Amino acid sequence: MQKPIRLKFANGLRVILVPETQSLTTTVMVSVEAGSEYETKDINGLSHFLEHMCFKGTHRRPRAIDITSELDGLGAQYNAFTSQESTSYYAKSKSQNADEILDVVADMYLDPTFDNNEIEKERGVIIQELNMYEDTPMRRVAELFMSVVYGDQPAGWDIGGRKEIIKKLTRQDFIDYRNKHYVPQSTVVTLSGGRISRETAKKVEKYFKELPPGKKGSRPKTKESQSKPRELVAFKDVDQSHVVMGFRAFDIHDERKFALEVASEVLGGGMSSRLFQKVRDELGAAYYVRTDVDLYQDHGLFEMSAGVEHEKIDLVIKSVLKEFERLKTEKVSASDLKKAKEHLLGNLFMSLEGSDEIGSFYAGQEIMGLKLSTPEELAKRISKVTSEDVMAVARQIIKNNRLNLAVIGPFKKRSFLDILRV
C-alpha cells in the first residue's frame, strides 16, 4: 500500500491523501475531534445528534432529500458515525464522481442550517435509535460496561446520550458546540482511492480555506480510580445473558498495545482461540464469545464479551477469568503466538480492501494523534512481539483492582462479586 501524503493548511486543517491507482472507487471522509468525551453532562448526546443534523440541510441543499438524492444519483454509499473522541462524515463512489461527492460532504460539514423544524423531527428519530439500542442487549451491555468502569464522567456516558437530555437540546446548543469544536485545527479531511494525487489538495482547499480558525475545544482528562472488582447487573427478560468483562488498560499511545493486541488474539481472536474453544466448543454455553482491545487518548480497556446460557453464567465467568489468569502464569507457545499474529495481521489486511476502509484507517490514526503508519509498518511491530511481551503486559493489567463486569439478564438482586477475582 502506498504511503499516505499528509498536508497541513495555513488555518490548521489537516489533509490526508491516499492514492490507490488500482482502486475503482474514491472515498471522501471529514473527521473532527468531537465526540461524547467532549460533552458536558447537560448536553450529553449532542455530538451524535449534530451528526444527524448535518444530513438535514445546508443553504445550498436546504432539504435532507436534496443531499440524499444527489448522493444516490452519484451511486454513492454514505454515512456518518460518532464515537467517544471523534465524529466522521463520508461518501464513497466510483472514482469518476470524486469531485461531486467532495462537494456534497464538504457542504454538509461546513454549512448545516440546523433548521428548528428538522431538529424537532430528528429528536424523535434519535429517541427511537436509543430505544433500538435498549432493545439490543448485545450492544447495550457494552455501554453499561463503560459506565461501571468510568462512572459519572464523559468516558462513562453513552455516546447517544439520555432521552431527557435529547428532549431539551436547542438550536443554540448545536451552534455553540459546533463553533467550539468544528474548527480547522480539529478537522481532518481524508481522500483515498482512485484519482487521488497532490492536485486533489487544491480541491479540498477550495472548500475548507474559508473555515475560520478558532481555539480548539478540549476534553477533560479521564479519571481512573478503582481498588477492587466492580459490577453492574441489569435486569432484562431476555433469552440469553449478555456479558462484558475486562480490565482497565492504558492509552493508545502506549507501546505495550502491540503485545496486548496479540494477547487478545490468543484469548479470543478466532474460532481456535482459547475462549472460543472453552466457552463455545467445550462448555456449549455461548454462540458468540470474543475479546477486544479498546484504547483511547488517555484510557483503555482489555475486555471479553459473550452471550451465554443463563444457567451457565457463573461457570462461564469463572472459566473466562481462568483463561485471563493463564496469560499471566503460562507463556504462550511458539505455535500459538505465530497463529495469533497471523490471524491479527490477516484481519488487518483484509479489512483494508476498500477505499472507505483505507480512508478510515488513516483518518483514525490522525484524529488520535498517532504517527501515520502503513499496514506493513504495523505488521513489523506486531511481528516483533514475543511470548515474554505478552506475559509481561498481562501481568501488568490482569489485576483485581482493574477488573469490571457488566451483565444484562433475568437476574434480580443478583451479584457475581463472590467469583469476580483473578
N, C-alpha and C positions, 0 to 999 in steps of 0.2 A: 504494500500500500504506500502511495506517495505521501511524503511528509507534508503536513498542513502548512499553509502560509498564514502567519499571524501578523496583523496590521493594527495600528492604533491611530485614530484620527485626532486632530488637534483638540476636539471637545471632550476627549477621553473615551469615546466609543471604541470598542474592540471588534475587529472583524477577523473571522477565520475562514479561509478558502481551502477547500479540499478537492482538488481536481481529480476526477476519476474518468479518464478519457474513454474507457470501455463501457461506462455506465450509460444506460438509455434514459435514466431519469435524473432529475435535479431536485434537491430539497433546499428550501429556504427556511431557516429557523431563527427566531429572535428570542433570546433568553434574557431574563432580568433577575438580579439578586433581590428578589422579593417573594417571600413565601410566608407560611404561617408563623415561623420563628421571628419574623419582623413585625408581628402584630402586637397590640396591647389587648388586654382581656376584653375591653369594651368594643373591639372591632374584630374579634376572632372569627375567621371565616371570610374576611374581606378580600384577601389575596385571591382566593378561589372564585368568589363572586365577581370580582373585577375581571378575571379571566373570561368568564361567561359574557360579561358586558361588552368586551371588545369585539365580539361577533354580532352585536346587536345594532350596529350602525355607526357610520362616520359622516362627516359633512359631504364627502364625495359619494358615499354609498349610504344613504340615510336609513335604509331598512336592512334588517337581517337577511331578507331574501335577496337583496342586491349583492351582498357579499357571497352568500352560498351559491346563488345561481351562477355568478361569474366563475367561481372556483369549479363548480360542477361542469360548467361549459368548457373549462380547460382540461377536463379529465383528471382533476387533481384529487388527491387524498389530503385531508387537512384536519387539524385538531389543535388542542392546547392541553397543557397539564400543569398542575400546581403541586409543589412538594413543600417540605418544611423550609427549604432555603432558596427556592427559585420558582419562577413561572416561565413557561416556554410556549411560543406560538409557532406553528409550522404549516407548510404546504409542500406537497411533493407532486411533481407532474413529469410528463415526458420532457426531455431537455429543451425541446424547441419552444416550450412555453415558460421557460425560466424567468424571463423578464416580466411577464404578466403576473406570475404568482408573487414575485418580489414586490410588485406594485401593490397588490392586494394585502399581503401580510404587513408591509410597512405602513400602509394606510390604517389598518386595524390597530396596530401598536401605537402609532403616533397621534391619531386623531379620533378617538372614540368620543361620541357625543354624550353618553350617559343620559339618554332620554328618560325622563321620570316615568312615563308610561311603560317603557321597556323594563325599567328597574322593578316596577311593581309586578309585571308578568313573570319576570325571571326569578323573582323572590319565591314564587310558588314552585318553579322548576327546581331551584336549589333545595327547597324543603323536601320535595319528592325524591331528590337524589339522596339526601340524608336518610329518608325513610327506607330507600332501597338498601343502603349500606347497613342500616339497623336490622334489616331482614336478611342480611348476608353474613351470618356469624363467622364464616371463614375469613372474611375481611374485617369485620368489626372487632374481632378478638385482637388483631394487631394494633388497633387504636387503643384498646384497653391496656395492652401491654405497655405502650408508650406512656400512658397515664400513670400506671403503677410504678414505672421506673423513675419518671421525672416529675410527677406530681403537678402542682398548680403553677406551672411556668410554661413559656411558649413551646419548649421541646415536648411537653406532655399534653398539649392541646391537640384536638382534632384539626386536621387541615380544613375540613369542610365547615368547621365552626358548630355552634349550637343554634337551634331553631329560634330561641328567644332573642339572640343577637342578630341573626339574619333578618328577623322581622323588623328590627329597629334601624338598620343601616339606611343612611340618607344619601342623596346625590352628592352632597358636600363631602361626605366621608370618602367617597370614591375619588373625588377631585383632589382632596388633601393628601390621601395616601399615594395617589399616582404622582402628584407633584413632588412628593418626598422621595419616592423610590424609583420611579421610571425616568431616571436621568442617564445621560450618556455614560458616566463613569461606572454605572451598574449594569450596562447593557452590552450584550454580545450578539452580533449578527453572524450566523454561520451559513455558508453556502457550500454544498457538497454534491458531487456527481458530475455529470457530463456538462460540457461547455462552460467550465469554470476556469478562469485564469486571473492574473493580476488585474486585467482590464475590468473584471467584474467589480472590483473595489470602487471604481469610479461610479458605477451604477448605484451601489449602496450609498456612497457619499452624497449623491444627488438627493436622496430621500432623507438621510439622517444628519446632514450637516447643520440643519436648522434646529435640531433638538437642543434646546438651551441647556448649558451646563448648570448644574445645581449641586449642592452639597449631598454627597452620597449618604443615604439613610443607613443606620446601624441596627444591629440586633443585639439584644442583651446576652451576656455570657451565660451559658448553661451551668446551673449549679448542680454539682454532684455530691450527694450525701446519702450514705447507707451504711448500716452497721451489721445487719443481719438479713436473711432472706425475707422477701415480701411477696404478697399475693393479692390478686383481685379475682373473686369468683362471682360471675354474673349469672343470675338465673334466667334461663330461657327454655321453653318446652320444645326441644329440638330432638331429632333422631340420632344425632351424633354430637359428642362433646368436642369442642374445638379448643386447642391448647396452643399457647405460645409461651415458651420458657427459655430463658437465656441469661446472659451475663453482660454487665457493663464492660465496654472495651475501651477504645481510645479514638482519637480523631483521625480524619482521613489523611493527614499529613505524616502520620507515624509510619516509619519504615517497617515496623512489625506487621503491617497489613498484609504483606505478601505471604508470610508464614501463616497468618490467621486464615487467609483465603484457602490455602492448602489444607489446613486443619478442618475447615468447614467442608471441603470436598471429601475428605476421608470419612467424616462423620455422617454427612447426609447429602452428598452431591450427586447421587445417581442410584440406579436400581441395584447396584452391587455395593453401595455404601453400607456402613455399619448399622445405621439406624433403619434403613430400608430393610436390610436383612433381618434385623432383630424385631422391629415393631410390626412390619407387614408380613414378611415371609415366615418368621418363627412364631410370633405371638398371634398372627392373624387379627390384629387389633385395629388396623387402620388401612385406609385406601391411600391417603396422601401423608407423607412424612418427609420433611426436608429441613435443611439448615440454611441460614443466611448470615452474611456479614453486612451490616448497615453502618456506614461511617459518615460522619458529618464534620462540620467545621471545627467543633470543639467537644464533640462527644461521639460515642459509637456503641454498637451492640453486636454480640455474637449470640444467635438465637436459633431455636428449632421451632417448627410448627407442625401440627398434625391434627387430623380429625379422627377421633378414636371412639371405640365402643364404650358406652357409659360404664359398664361393669368392669372394664379393664383399665380404667383411667389411672388408678393407683399403681397398677403393675407397669403401665407404660411410663409414668413419671419416674418410678424407681429405676426402670431399665434404661431410660434415656440418661438419667443422671450418672449411672454406672459407666455408660459409654463416654460421657463428657469426662468423667474422672479418669478413665482409661487413657485418655490423651495425655494426662499429667504423669502417669506412672509407667507407661509402656511405650517404648519407641515404636513409631510406625515403621513397618518393614520396608525394605527397599522396593519390593514389588508393589505394595500398596501406595507408597509415595509416588512412584512413577505413574501408576494408574490415575491417581488423584490429579497430578499435574497435567497429564494428557487430557483428562476429562475437562478440567478447568480451561485449558487453552483451546480445546476443541470447541467448547461452548462459546468462548470469547470470539474466535474467528468466524464461527457460523452465525453469530449474532450481528455481524457487520457486513452482511451481503447486500444490503440495500442502502441507497443514498441517505435515506432518513435515519437509519441506524448509525451510519458513519457520522452524520452531522451531529446527532445526539451524543455520540461517544466523545467527540472533541469539545462540543459546547459544554458538556457536563464537567470535563476537566477544567476548562477555563473558568466557568462560573464558580467552581470550588477553590480557585486559586492554586491549581496544580500546574506544574510544568507540563506542556503538551507532550504526551508520549504516544508513539505509534503502537499498534498491537504487537509488532515484532519486538519493540523495546520492552514492553511489559512482559512478553514471553521470556525474555532473557532474565528479568528479575525473578520471575516465578520459578524458572528452571534451576536457579541457584539455591532455592530453599532446601534445607536439609531436615532430616528427622529430628536432629537436635534443636533446630529452629522451631519446629512445630511443638515439641515438648516444652521448650522454654516459654513460648507465648501462652500455651495452655496453662502452665503453672502460674503465670502472672495474672491470668484473667479468671480462670475457673475457681472461684472462691465464694464462700457463703455470703460475704458482705458485698457481693456483686450479683447475686442470684435473684431472679424475679420470675413470677409466674402469673399468667392471665388465663382464665378459663371461662368459656360460655357453655353452660349445660344445665340439665334439670336438677341443679343442686341448690337446696335452701339451707342456710346456716351450716354450710359445709366448709371445712378448712383442710388444706393439704400441707400446712406448715410442719406437721409432725414428720413428714417424709421429704421435705424440701431442704436437702443438705447434700454437700459433697465433701 
